[in-house]
Amino acid sequence: MSEEKDKKDDTPIPRWDIINELYNGFDKVLNKREDDEMLTFFEIQASIMMLNEKVNQEKLNMYMAYLNSEHDDTKPPNMYK
């Protein structure tokens, strides 16, 4: 039943291998920096906040590109002549 729902839903299935690989990469870098540079809690939190903002910006850019492509597909070719 769930396979039928997935086919109808049209939402992509998360690629957990890539997600785990990214998380492990972030975790390695964070652990290395903590050991090498004696980071403070604020420095760690600020860098995580900056990463989160970067992800939000990329997500917005993807939405905007999608909306532009949808808009280009729906307008007639001679609309602005």
Stockholm file with secondary structure:
# STOCKHOLM 1.0

chainA/1-81         MSEEKDKKDDTPIPRWDIINELYNGFDKVLNKREDDEMLTFFEIQASIMMLNEKVNQEKLNMYMAYLNSEHDDTKPPNMYK
#=GR chainA/1-81 SS CHHHHHHHHCCCCCCHHHHHHHHHHHHHHHHHHHHHHCCCHHHHHHHHHHHHHHHHHHHHHHHHHHHHHHHHHHSCTTTTC
#=GC SS_cons        CHHHHHHHHCCCCCCHHHHHHHHHHHHHHHHHHHHHHCCCHHHHHHHHHHHHHHHHHHHHHHHHHHHHHHHHHHSCTTTTC
//
